[in-house]
Amino acid sequence: MLKSASESQVPDPPDFSQLVPAIDRWPAGTDFVRVFSHRYPVTAFNAGSGTPVAKGRFHFFADGGARVIPVMYGAAQEFAALAETVFHDVPISGTSRVVFESRLGSLSIGRLQPTRDLCLVSLHGFGLHRLSLRAQNLTDTNASDYPRTIEWARTLHAALPDIDGLAWMSRQFNSSLALVLFGDRVSAADLAVSAPPVPLLTGRGRDLVDSAANAAGIAVVR
């Protein structure tokens, strides 16, 4: 059940004319990893079209002209990319800690490098302090809080026209940075493929899934 605003730990976004967020620079040539539908190129952004459209921590939102902003999620580490996608909805405890093989059939994993430095709002470490937040107020919340965390993404996007996206510690794998790029600020031409994508169902991709699942105590079943 969705919590009311009064029950949520996510505050309303502030007036950013009074605050200066910290900025992380993701240097050109530095890899990030993404899990994506192999029906699309690894450099493709999710445009938020189709039915149903799934919402995430920082998507989807519209700009001032009512245009939905495309997004691309990624992570600094392979295990984090898998944790934020394939294992995202696996309970933290109990007997249903499983992923079905069918979940893997349409997914691949790939590595990208920006061809220019990216400017990302820092939503971790002292970056959270700068915004008077703790992780549980924004980046370590349940899906029921997504309508409010999306509002933070919309507000930051509107207030900071030079930013390319956001960076935070992955909730699902909290030793790795996660990132989201805004498709109106970053284009596919800004991203180079640094390693050919591989499907998750077979070969090296499946080996990665099995390794991550074993480390997390999750079973991959038919």
TORBATOR-387355 format. One record per residue: residue in one letter; y, x, z of N, C-alpha, C in turn. Coordinates in steps of 0.05 Angstrom, whole numbers, padded with zeros to 5 digits, always signed. Example, Ala and Ser with C-alpha at 12.3 -4.5 7.8 and 13.67 -1.06 7.14 Angstrom:
REM TORBATOR-387355
a-00114+00264+00156-00090+00246+00156-00066+00264+00156s-00045+00257+00142-00021+00273+00143+00001+00258+00157
REM end
This chain:
REM TORBATOR-387355
m-00024+00017+00000+00000+00000+00000+00025+00018+00000l+00044+00011-00017+00069+00027-00019+00085+00024+00006k+00094+00046+00017+00111+00045+00041+00139+00037+00033s+00152+00024+00052+00180+00017+00048+00198+00042+00051a+00222+00040+00041+00241+00063+00043+00244+00071+00072s+00245+00051+00090+00249+00058+00118+00225+00072+00130e+00201+00069+00119+00177+00082+00129+00173+00109+00116s+00185+00114+00094+00181+00139+00079+00196+00162+00093q+00184+00186+00091+00197+00210+00101+00215+00223+00080v+00216+00211+00056+00232+00222+00035+00260+00211+00037p+00280+00227+00042+00308+00216+00044+00319+00211+00017d+00341+00196+00016+00356+00192-00009+00368+00219-00017p+00369+00224-00044+00382+00249-00053+00411+00249-00044p+00421+00273-00038+00449+00275-00029+00468+00277-00052d+00494+00279-00046+00514+00285-00066+00514+00315-00072f+00505+00322-00096+00502+00350-00102+00529+00364-00108s+00550+00349-00107+00576+00363-00109+00582+00377-00082q+00567+00371-00061+00571+00383-00035+00549+00403-00029l+00529+00406-00046+00507+00424-00041+00502+00442-00065v+00493+00466-00060+00486+00485-00082+00457+00492-00079p+00439+00479-00095+00411+00485-00093+00405+00514-00100a+00384+00525-00088+00374+00552-00096+00360+00550-00123i+00362+00571-00139+00350+00571-00166+00329+00593-00167d+00305+00586-00176+00285+00606-00183+00287+00613-00213r+00285+00638-00219+00284+00647-00247+00255+00653-00254w+00244+00638-00274+00217+00644-00284+00222+00662-00308p+00216+00688-00305+00224+00707-00326+00209+00702-00353a+00223+00707-00374+00210+00707-00401+00186+00725-00400g+00164+00716-00412+00139+00732-00414+00121+00729-00389t+00129+00712-00370+00112+00708-00346+00095+00683-00350d+00069+00686-00347+00050+00664-00352+00053+00641-00333f+00048+00617-00342+00040+00596-00325+00016+00581-00338v+00002+00566-00322-00023+00554-00331-00020+00524-00331r-00031+00510-00351-00030+00481-00351-00057+00470-00360v-00064+00447-00348-00087+00431-00357-00075+00408-00372f-00087+00402-00395-00074+00382-00413-00096+00369-00430s-00089+00346-00442-00108+00333-00460-00110+00349-00485h-00134+00356-00493-00137+00373-00517-00133+00357-00543r-00125+00332-00540-00117+00316-00564-00089+00325-00573y-00075+00341-00557-00048+00349-00563-00046+00379-00561p-00026+00392-00574-00022+00421-00571-00016+00428-00543v-00023+00453-00535-00018+00462-00508+00012+00462-00502t+00029+00464-00522+00058+00465-00518+00071+00437-00519a+00055+00416-00521+00066+00389-00523+00075+00379-00495f+00097+00366-00494+00107+00353-00470+00097+00324-00469n+00094+00314-00445+00086+00286-00441+00111+00269-00444a+00112+00252-00464+00136+00236-00470+00138+00211-00454g+00117+00204-00439+00118+00179-00423+00115+00154-00439s+00103+00156-00463+00099+00133-00479+00070+00124-00476g+00064+00100-00485+00037+00089-00483+00034+00072-00458t+00011+00059-00456+00005+00042-00434-00023+00047-00423p-00028+00050-00397-00006+00051-00377+00006+00079-00376v+00030+00081-00366+00043+00107-00362+00041+00115-00333a+00026+00136-00328+00022+00145-00300+00047+00160-00290k+00055+00154-00266+00077+00168-00254+00067+00190-00236g+00082+00212-00234+00075+00234-00217+00098+00240-00198r+00096+00262-00184+00115+00269-00164+00144+00270-00175f+00147+00281-00199+00174+00284-00210+00177+00273-00238h+00161+00253-00245+00164+00239-00270+00154+00210-00268f+00162+00192-00285+00182+00194-00306+00208+00182-00296f+00230+00192-00308+00256+00180-00302+00273+00181-00327a+00293+00165-00328+00311+00163-00351+00337+00178-00345d+00349+00189-00366+00376+00201-00363+00397+00179-00364g+00422+00187-00364+00444+00168-00364+00445+00150-00388g+00432+00158-00410+00431+00142-00434+00406+00126-00437a+00391+00124-00414+00366+00108-00413+00343+00120-00429r+00346+00145-00436+00324+00159-00450+00305+00171-00430v+00279+00165-00433+00259+00177-00415+00256+00206-00421i+00257+00222-00399+00256+00252-00402+00226+00260-00403p+00218+00273-00425+00191+00284-00427+00187+00306-00406v+00163+00311-00397+00157+00331-00377+00132+00347-00385m+00131+00371-00373+00107+00388-00374+00103+00400-00347y+00079+00396-00336+00072+00408-00310+00056+00433-00315g+00058+00452-00296+00042+00476-00297+00040+00488-00269a+00027+00511-00267+00023+00524-00242+00021+00554-00247a+00026+00570-00226+00024+00599-00229-00005+00608-00230q-00024+00593-00219-00052+00601-00218-00070+00580-00230e-00093+00589-00240-00112+00570-00252-00122+00550-00232f-00130+00559-00208-00140+00541-00188-00120+00519-00181a-00094+00527-00180-00074+00507-00174-00071+00487-00196a-00072+00496-00221-00071+00477-00244-00094+00457-00243l-00118+00467-00236-00141+00449-00234-00138+00430-00210a-00129+00441-00188-00126+00424-00164-00106+00402-00168e-00085+00407-00184-00064+00387-00188-00071+00366-00209t-00094+00371-00223-00101+00352-00244-00130+00342-00240v-00150+00359-00245-00178+00350-00244-00185+00341-00216f-00176+00355-00195-00183+00349-00167-00162+00333-00152h-00142+00324-00166-00118+00313-00153-00125+00289-00135d-00143+00272-00144-00149+00247-00130-00175+00249-00113v-00186+00272-00110-00210+00275-00093-00202+00274-00064p-00215+00257-00048-00207+00256-00019-00211+00283-00006i-00194+00287+00015-00195+00312+00029-00220+00315+00047s-00232+00292+00053-00257+00292+00069-00274+00267+00062g-00298+00266+00073-00315+00244+00068-00337+00251+00048t-00352+00230+00040-00375+00234+00023-00370+00231-00007s-00345+00224-00014-00339+00220-00042-00323+00242-00054r-00328+00267-00045-00314+00290-00056-00328+00300-00081v-00325+00284-00102-00339+00290-00127-00319+00286-00150v-00325+00301-00172-00312+00297-00198-00334+00292-00218f-00330+00272-00235-00350+00266-00255-00345+00283-00280e-00366+00292-00292-00364+00308-00316-00347+00294-00338s-00349+00268-00339-00334+00253-00359-00304+00258-00356r-00295+00265-00332-00266+00271-00328-00258+00296-00343l-00277+00314-00349-00271+00339-00362-00270+00337-00392g-00282+00316-00403-00287+00316-00432-00263+00317-00449s-00240+00307-00440-00216+00307-00457-00195+00328-00449l-00203+00346-00431-00184+00365-00420-00189+00394-00427s-00168+00409-00431-00169+00438-00435-00150+00451-00416i-00153+00478-00413-00135+00494-00397-00124+00516-00414g-00098+00522-00412-00086+00542-00428-00064+00557-00413r-00055+00579-00424-00034+00595-00412-00010+00596-00431l+00013+00593-00420+00038+00594-00435+00057+00614-00422q+00075+00625-00439+00097+00642-00430+00123+00632-00441p+00143+00629-00425+00169+00623-00437+00180+00647-00452t+00193+00641-00474+00205+00663-00490+00234+00669-00481r+00243+00655-00461+00269+00661-00448+00266+00655-00419d+00284+00666-00402+00283+00660-00374+00287+00629-00370l+00272+00618-00351+00276+00590-00344+00289+00588-00316c+00307+00569-00313+00321+00564-00288+00309+00539-00275l+00296+00543-00252+00282+00521-00239+00294+00518-00211v+00300+00493-00203+00309+00488-00176+00287+00495-00157s+00293+00511-00137+00274+00520-00117+00270+00499-00096l+00246+00487-00095+00239+00467-00075+00217+00478-00057h+00220+00503-00049+00202+00516-00030+00217+00537-00015g+00206+00546+00008+00219+00566+00024+00247+00559+00031f+00266+00578+00029+00294+00572+00036+00307+00553+00017g+00294+00549-00007+00305+00529-00025+00304+00501-00013l+00283+00495+00003+00282+00470+00017+00304+00469+00039h+00307+00491+00053+00327+00493+00074+00355+00486+00063r+00360+00497+00039+00387+00492+00027+00392+00462+00023l+00371+00447+00021+00374+00418+00016+00368+00402+00041s+00366+00415+00064+00361+00402+00090+00334+00387+00089l+00314+00399+00077+00288+00387+00074+00266+00404+00085r+00244+00392+00092+00218+00405+00096+00199+00396+00074a+00177+00410+00071+00158+00402+00050+00149+00373+00052q+00145+00364+00077+00136+00336+00080+00157+00315+00073n+00181+00324+00068+00202+00306+00059+00203+00302+00028l+00189+00320+00013+00192+00319-00016+00167+00328-00031t+00156+00352-00025+00135+00363-00041+00108+00361-00029d+00106+00352-00004+00080+00348+00009+00077+00319+00019t+00082+00301+00001+00080+00272+00007+00058+00259-00009n+00050+00235+00000+00030+00220-00015+00041+00207-00040a+00023+00198-00057+00032+00185-00082+00049+00160-00077s+00045+00147-00054+00062+00124-00048+00091+00130-00046d+00098+00156-00043+00126+00164-00042+00137+00172-00070y+00121+00171-00090+00130+00181-00116+00155+00167-00126p+00159+00141-00122+00184+00129-00131+00209+00143-00120r+00206+00153-00095+00229+00166-00082+00231+00196-00090t+00208+00209-00094+00210+00237-00103+00219+00239-00132i+00212+00219-00148+00222+00217-00176+00252+00215-00176e+00263+00200-00157+00292+00197-00155+00306+00224-00149w+00293+00241-00134+00303+00268-00130+00304+00284-00156a+00282+00282-00172+00282+00295-00198+00304+00285-00216r+00307+00258-00217+00328+00247-00233+00356+00256-00225t+00361+00257-00199+00387+00265-00189+00393+00295-00194l+00373+00312-00189+00376+00340-00195+00381+00345-00224h+00366+00331-00241+00369+00334-00270+00397+00326-00279a+00408+00305-00268+00435+00295-00275+00456+00314-00264a+00452+00324-00240+00473+00339-00227+00475+00368-00237l+00453+00378-00248+00451+00407-00255+00443+00409-00285p+00462+00407-00303+00455+00407-00331+00444+00433-00342d+00445+00454-00327+00435+00480-00336+00407+00486-00327i+00395+00468-00311+00368+00474-00301+00347+00465-00322d+00325+00479-00321+00302+00473-00340+00280+00457-00326g+00280+00456-00300+00259+00442-00286+00260+00448-00256l+00237+00444-00243+00235+00447-00214+00211+00464-00207a+00212+00478-00185+00189+00494-00175+00184+00488-00146w+00158+00486-00138+00151+00480-00110+00123+00491-00105m+00116+00492-00079+00088+00500-00073+00070+00476-00077s+00049+00480-00093+00030+00459-00099+00019+00446-00073r+00020+00420-00072+00009+00406-00049-00021+00409-00048q-00034+00409-00072-00063+00409-00073-00074+00438-00069f-00058+00458-00074-00067+00486-00072-00042+00502-00063n-00037+00501-00037-00011+00509-00027-00006+00539-00025s-00022+00555-00038-00015+00584-00041-00005+00591-00068s+00001+00570-00084+00011+00575-00112+00035+00558-00118l+00053+00569-00134+00075+00553-00143+00066+00533-00165a+00077+00510-00165+00075+00491-00186+00103+00487-00199l+00103+00478-00223+00129+00473-00236+00128+00449-00255v+00151+00438-00259+00154+00417-00280+00178+00425-00297l+00174+00423-00323+00196+00429-00342+00206+00403-00354f+00232+00402-00358+00244+00378-00370+00245+00382-00401g+00234+00362-00415+00232+00365-00444+00258+00363-00460d+00280+00355-00447+00306+00355-00460+00320+00382-00456r+00309+00399-00439+00321+00425-00434+00304+00448-00444v+00278+00444-00446+00259+00464-00456+00244+00451-00479s+00240+00466-00500+00226+00456-00523+00200+00472-00527a+00182+00461-00544+00158+00476-00550+00164+00503-00562a+00186+00506-00576+00194+00531-00588+00201+00552-00567d+00207+00543-00542+00213+00562-00520+00188+00572-00507l+00164+00563-00516+00139+00570-00502+00120+00583-00521a+00109+00606-00513+00090+00620-00529+00062+00617-00516v+00042+00615-00533+00014+00613-00522+00004+00641-00517s-00001+00647-00492-00009+00675-00484-00039+00678-00483a-00054+00656-00482-00083+00657-00484-00093+00631-00496p-00111+00632-00515-00120+00607-00528-00132+00587-00508p-00124+00562-00510-00135+00542-00492-00166+00540-00495v-00179+00532-00473-00208+00528-00474-00214+00501-00461p-00234+00487-00472-00242+00461-00460-00254+00465-00432l-00250+00444-00415-00261+00446-00388-00290+00438-00386l-00301+00426-00406-00328+00415-00404-00349+00437-00409t-00342+00458-00424-00362+00478-00432-00349+00506-00429g-00366+00526-00430-00358+00554-00432-00341+00563-00409r-00321+00580-00415-00304+00592-00394-00289+00570-00379g-00280+00550-00392-00266+00528-00378-00284+00515-00357r-00309+00510-00364-00327+00498-00345-00333+00517-00322d-00335+00543-00328-00339+00563-00307-00316+00562-00287l-00292+00559-00297-00269+00558-00279-00270+00533-00262v-00277+00510-00274-00280+00485-00258-00301+00488-00237d-00324+00499-00244-00346+00501-00224-00338+00521-00202s-00324+00542-00209-00316+00562-00189-00296+00549-00169a-00277+00534-00180-00257+00521-00163-00270+00499-00146a-00288+00484-00158-00302+00463-00143-00318+00474-00121n-00332+00496-00126-00348+00508-00105-00331+00518-00082a-00308+00530-00089-00289+00540-00069-00278+00518-00052a-00274+00494-00064-00262+00472-00050-00283+00454-00036g-00308+00458-00042-00329+00441-00031-00331+00414-00045i-00325+00414-00071-00326+00390-00088-00350+00392-00106a-00364+00370-00111-00387+00369-00129-00378+00359-00156v-00387+00372-00177-00383+00361-00204-00409+00349-00213v-00408+00323-00218-00433+00308-00223-00432+00293-00250r-00455+00286-00260-00457+00270-00285-00454+00240-00279
REM end
